Amino acid sequence: MQALAIRDKKIYVLGSPELPNSAVQIFFDVEGDPDRGFDYLLGMIIQAGGLEKHYSFWADSRTEESRVFQQFLDVVSAYPDFRLYSYGSYAAAFLRRMMKLSGREELTKCVLARSVNVLSIIRAHIYFPTYSNSLKDIARYLRFDWTEPDASGIQSIVWRRRWEETRSTGLKEKLMTYNSEDCVAL
């Protein structure tokens, strides 16, 4: 089906994909350095009651990682009914890892139970005329562009490591914009 979609330059849908819905939708993305096992930026967009709120939680160092997770949980806990959407398994792995450290295991379990991996739905049902199912490829096909033309997960690691060397406000803003735009693309 993927080859057919590429050849015909059309999107094909197999079956009836369903995206679990809720009155509150949270689009969530995590930036980290997998080689070092450190996640430093949590971004989310919350859509509720016709309003949209953007959040970014930044950690300067590994010691602040649990603080940004607590901030994330504080915001999410304000919503009794929600769905948390992410792309791929990275966010869920982060949530499971932090659950053990948070001291708020029940809330974290609730967040995990209400999490939806959008990529798993796409893989099973939707064939885009792209060579991969990456968020970047699909979003760009759908005419979404990131502010930085070279934006990618690997590039974000480079930006973060440069930020650690320089503490440049511009690099921090670039990372926060990139993370926010991943949430919008989702």
Solvent accessible surface area in square Angstrom, and as a share of the most:
residue,aa,sasa,rsa
1,M,98,0.44
2,Q,49,0.22
3,A,77,0.59
4,L,61,0.30
5,A,0,0.00
6,I,42,0.21
7,R,171,0.62
8,D,48,0.25
9,K,157,0.66
10,K,109,0.46
11,I,69,0.35
12,Y,46,0.18
13,V,85,0.49
14,L,91,0.45
15,G,58,0.56
16,S,93,0.60
17,P,42,0.27
18,E,140,0.63
19,L,89,0.44
20,P,51,0.32
21,N,108,0.55
22,S,22,0.14
23,A,83,0.64
24,V,16,0.09
25,Q,42,0.19
26,I,0,0.00
27,F,32,0.13
28,F,1,0.01
29,D,30,0.15
30,V,11,0.07
31,E,10,0.05
32,G,9,0.08
33,D,1,0.00
34,P,80,0.50
35,D,128,0.66
36,R,92,0.33
37,G,39,0.38
38,F,9,0.04
39,D,8,0.04
40,Y,1,0.00
41,L,0,0.00
42,L,1,0.00
43,G,1,0.01
44,M,3,0.01
45,I,7,0.04
46,I,3,0.01
47,Q,65,0.29
48,A,25,0.20
49,G,79,0.76
50,G,86,0.83
51,L,124,0.62
52,E,90,0.41
53,K,99,0.42
54,H,99,0.44
55,Y,60,0.23
56,S,45,0.29
57,F,21,0.09
58,W,22,0.08
59,A,0,0.00
60,D,55,0.29
61,S,43,0.28
62,R,123,0.45
63,T,124,0.72
64,E,49,0.22
65,E,10,0.05
66,S,49,0.32
67,R,102,0.37
68,V,0,0.00
69,F,0,0.00
70,Q,47,0.21
71,Q,66,0.29
72,F,0,0.00
73,L,0,0.00
74,D,79,0.41
75,V,27,0.15
76,V,0,0.00
77,S,57,0.37
78,A,74,0.57
79,Y,38,0.14
80,P,116,0.73
81,D,75,0.39
82,F,4,0.02
83,R,69,0.25
84,L,1,0.00
85,Y,1,0.00
86,S,6,0.04
87,Y,42,0.16
88,G,14,0.13
89,S,76,0.49
90,Y,86,0.33
91,A,6,0.04
92,A,24,0.19
93,A,50,0.39
94,F,4,0.02
95,L,1,0.00
96,R,118,0.43
97,R,81,0.30
98,M,1,0.00
99,M,31,0.14
100,K,164,0.69
101,L,116,0.58
102,S,12,0.08
103,G,76,0.73
104,R,73,0.27
105,E,86,0.38
106,E,133,0.60
107,L,40,0.20
108,T,0,0.00
109,K,93,0.40
110,C,43,0.26
111,V,0,0.00
112,L,37,0.19
113,A,80,0.62
114,R,63,0.23
115,S,32,0.20
116,V,12,0.07
117,N,48,0.24
118,V,22,0.13
119,L,19,0.09
120,S,57,0.37
121,I,31,0.16
122,I,15,0.08
123,R,151,0.55
124,A,56,0.43
125,H,53,0.24
126,I,33,0.17
127,Y,41,0.16
128,F,15,0.06
129,P,20,0.12
130,T,12,0.07
131,Y,189,0.72
132,S,46,0.29
133,N,35,0.18
134,S,46,0.30
135,L,23,0.12
136,K,31,0.13
137,D,53,0.28
138,I,9,0.04
139,A,5,0.04
140,R,87,0.32
141,Y,84,0.32
142,L,101,0.50
143,R,218,0.80
144,F,50,0.21
145,D,105,0.54
146,W,12,0.04
147,T,93,0.54
148,E,49,0.22
149,P,119,0.75
150,D,79,0.41
151,A,3,0.03
152,S,38,0.25
153,G,40,0.39
154,I,140,0.71
155,Q,36,0.16
156,S,2,0.01
157,I,38,0.19
158,V,61,0.35
159,W,6,0.02
160,R,1,0.00
161,R,94,0.34
162,R,111,0.41
163,W,10,0.04
164,E,52,0.23
165,E,140,0.63
166,T,82,0.48
167,R,132,0.48
168,S,38,0.24
169,T,94,0.55
170,G,45,0.43
171,L,21,0.11
172,K,59,0.25
173,E,103,0.46
174,K,58,0.25
175,L,0,0.00
176,M,52,0.23
177,T,55,0.32
178,Y,6,0.02
179,N,0,0.00
180,S,33,0.21
181,E,29,0.13
182,D,7,0.03
183,C,2,0.01
184,V,77,0.44
185,A,23,0.18
186,L,38,0.19
